[in-house]
Amino acid sequence: MSRHILAQLNDAESALRENLHRHDLDPTARAHMERALSHTREAYIATNEVGKARTVQRLVSDMEKVERLTEKLRKRQSPETVVVKPIRI
């Protein structure tokens, strides 16, 4: 039974990854697919390694932390925060 579930989870992960490579994907759809991919991976762990998976709430919390950190890094790297000082020769 679990082999069948794992095979289906692998198929789901492959389909999500394939769709994430599309350049014409709506940002909202992309965000949902990225979340679905994380949940699919965690479901694989929960099925294959009993007791080692995070709860759904913990997974979502961890993902939100990563999203906030990524957003902070993006803001730091934005061109508006870069100060260019002239060089005197």
C-alpha positions as CSV (number, residue, x, y, z in Angstrom):
1,M,0.0,0.0,0.0
2,S,2.6,2.6,1.0
3,R,4.6,1.8,-2.2
4,H,1.5,2.8,-4.2
5,I,1.2,6.0,-2.2
6,L,4.9,6.8,-2.6
7,A,4.6,6.3,-6.4
8,Q,1.7,8.6,-6.6
9,L,3.5,11.3,-4.5
10,N,6.5,11.0,-6.8
11,D,4.2,11.5,-9.8
12,A,2.6,14.5,-8.2
13,E,6.0,16.0,-7.4
14,S,7.1,15.5,-11.0
15,A,4.0,17.1,-12.4
16,L,4.4,20.1,-10.0
17,R,8.1,20.5,-10.9
18,E,7.3,20.4,-14.6
19,N,4.6,23.1,-14.3
20,L,6.9,25.3,-12.2
21,H,9.3,25.5,-15.2
22,R,6.6,27.2,-17.3
23,H,7.3,30.9,-17.9
24,D,3.7,31.9,-18.6
25,L,2.4,30.7,-15.1
26,D,0.3,33.1,-13.1
27,P,2.1,34.2,-9.9
28,T,-0.8,33.1,-7.7
29,A,-0.8,29.6,-9.4
30,R,3.0,29.4,-9.0
31,A,2.8,30.2,-5.3
32,H,0.1,27.5,-4.9
33,M,2.2,25.0,-6.8
34,E,5.3,25.8,-4.7
35,R,3.3,25.2,-1.6
36,A,1.8,22.0,-3.0
37,L,5.3,20.8,-3.8
38,S,6.4,21.4,-0.2
39,H,3.4,19.5,1.1
40,T,3.9,16.7,-1.3
41,R,7.5,16.3,-0.1
42,E,6.4,16.3,3.5
43,A,3.7,13.8,2.8
44,Y,6.3,11.5,1.2
45,I,8.4,11.8,4.5
46,A,5.3,11.2,6.6
47,T,4.5,8.0,4.6
48,N,8.0,6.7,4.2
49,E,9.5,7.7,7.6
50,V,6.8,7.5,10.2
51,G,7.2,10.1,13.0
52,K,9.8,12.2,11.1
53,A,7.4,14.6,9.3
54,R,6.5,18.0,10.5
55,T,2.9,18.9,11.3
56,V,1.0,20.9,8.6
57,Q,1.1,23.9,10.9
58,R,4.8,23.5,11.5
59,L,5.5,23.2,7.8
60,V,3.5,26.3,7.0
61,S,5.2,28.2,9.8
62,D,8.6,27.2,8.5
63,M,7.7,28.1,4.9
64,E,6.4,31.5,6.1
65,K,9.7,32.2,7.9
66,V,11.6,31.4,4.7
67,E,9.4,33.7,2.7
68,R,9.9,36.6,5.1
69,L,13.7,36.1,5.1
70,T,13.7,35.9,1.3
71,E,11.7,39.1,1.1
72,K,14.1,40.9,3.5
73,L,17.0,39.8,1.3
74,R,15.3,41.0,-1.9
75,K,14.7,44.4,-0.3
76,R,18.4,44.6,0.7
77,Q,19.5,43.8,-2.8
78,S,17.1,46.3,-4.5
79,P,18.8,49.0,-6.6
80,E,17.2,51.7,-4.4
81,T,19.3,50.8,-1.4
82,V,22.6,50.8,-3.3
83,V,24.6,54.0,-2.8
84,V,27.2,54.7,-5.4
85,K,29.9,57.1,-4.4
86,P,32.1,58.8,-7.0
87,I,35.7,57.8,-7.2
88,R,38.3,60.7,-7.3
89,I,41.2,60.2,-9.5
